Amino acid sequence: MKYVITQIIQSINKLIYRLMGKSYIREGKCNQCGACCTMILLFNQSKLVKNEEEFEQLKEVFSEYERFYIRGKNPSGNPLFTCKYLGDGGECKDYKNRPLICRDYPNEEILRTGGILVSTCGFRFVPVKDFDKVFDREMEIQEEVPFELKLIQVTDEEKIELNSTLEAGNDNQIDNEQA
């Protein structure tokens, strides 16, 4: 049952993302390997931070960027950042206060800028499917649901009988309340 609900929620999220113009949705969960915290590309207003000067300006405006330092450059020559709060075991030593960049990691922007997820990452990006494919998949899931969880098909005759029973029950309830 939990699996079915999770699948429905994911499908709804995919549809929402599709309507928002997103091409991918993030799935999975963090396995706390810490690898993502050592190869960070930082952005300022959707533009990649390209040098140390830009980074220093960013830190002056947004204090949460003080937690990062430049550790090198990627093959494109852009600075790679590491978090100062990364523990030896890959855990975040300041998890409750981590900035939005960490909370939202990974996001679709990574793919748009040519980035990749490290092989140890527990997240993955899945293309948002069109509505027909999402609907078809949900129908497949519904077929897997145990019989007692499915809606029961009722004939018109059974509906009339059920309504009569319900109306009689309401009449009895009213009679009992008046007595």
N, C-alpha and C positions, 0 to 999 in steps of 0.2 A: 504494500500500500504506500509506504514512504517513497519507494522508488517511483511509483506512478505519479505521485504528487510532485516529486522533484523534476521528473521529466516534463510534466505539464508546465511548471514554473519556468523551466529552461526554455521551453518552446514559446511561451508568452514573452519572455525576455528577448528572445531572438526576433520575434515579430516586432516588438517595440524598437529594438536596435535597427531593424530593417527600415522601419518607418522614420527613424531618426537619421537614416542615411549611412549607417555603419555597415561595414562589409564583413566584420568578424565579431565574434563574441568570445569572451574569455571563459574558459571552463577549467575545472580542477581546483586544487588548493595548494597553499604554500607548504612545502615539506621542510622548510627552515634549513636549507643547505647554505644560505648566505652568499651564494655565487652572484646573485643579482646585485648585491650590495657592494660589489667590488668592481663592477664594469658599468657604471651609471652614465648615461648621457643626460645632461640637464637641458631643460628648455626654458625659455623666457618668452611669454606671449606666443606660444606655438613655434618659436624659432630656436633652433639648436644653439646652445652656447658654444661659440667657436674658439674662444681663447681665454687666457687667464684674466685679461682686462675686463672682458664681459662678465666673467665669474665674480670678480671683485665688486663690480657695480651691482650685480644681482644680490650679493651678500649685504651690501649697504642698505638695500631696499627691503629685502626679505631675510630676516634674521634666521629663519629655519634652515637656510642654505649654509649657515656656519658649520653645520654638522658634516659637511662634505669637504674633501680635499682632492686635488688633482693627483692621480697616480700614474698617469701616462697618457698615451694617445692611441686612438683606434687607427686602422689602416687608412682611413680617409683624412687623418690628421686632426680630428676633433678630440678635445680633451675627454678622458675617461675619469670618472670620479669614484671615490670610495667613501663609505660612511665611517665616521669616527666611532660610532656606537656599535659596530659589528664585533660580536664576541668571538673568541677562538673557535667555538663550536658552530659558528654560523648563525647564532641567535642574536636578536636585537636587544641591546642592553637598555634601550629607551623606547620599548615597544609602545607603551601607552601614549607617549608624546610624539610619536613619529609623524612626520609631515604628510601632506596629501600625496605627494609624489610616491611615497612608500605605500600608503594605504591603497592607492589606485594601481599599483604595479601588478602585473604588466598591463598596459593598455594598447589599444590599436595603433597609437602613434609610433610605437616601436617598429611595427611592420612597415608603416608608411615611410619611415626614415631609413629603411634598409637594415634595421637591427634584427637580431634573432634572440630567441630564448635559449639560455644555456641548457645543455642536455640534462642536467640534474634538476631542472625546474619542474615543479609539480603542476604548473599551469600549461595550458595549450590554447591556441587560437583555432576556432572552428568557423568556417565560412557560414554566414547567415544564409539560411536556405530560403527559397521563395515560399510563399504561403501554402501552395499546393503540396510541396514536399513536407512541410511541417505538419499540415493537416493529415496527410497520408500516414506519417509516422505515428501521430497521436492515435489514429484509428487502429494501427497495428498494436499499439500499447493497450488500447481498450479491449482488444480481442484477447489479450493475455490476462486481463483482470478476472479473478475468480467470479463465478456466476453470481454469488450472493452480493457482490458489490455492484453489479450492473443494474441499471434501471429495468424494471419489469415491464414487459409489453402487456398492455391491457386492452381487451376488445371493447367495442362500443357497448355491448350488453353488460360487461363487467363494470364499465364506468357508470352506467345508469344505476346498477345495483349498488355500487359503492357510494354514489351520491345519495341514493335513497337511504342507505344505512347511516351515512353521516348526518343527513337532515333529521332523521328519526332520533339520532343521538343528541343533536342540538335541541330538538323539541323536548326530549326527556330531561336534558340539563336545565332548560328554562322552567319546566314543570317542577323539578326538584328545588330550584332556586326560589320559586314562588311559594312553595309549601312551607 
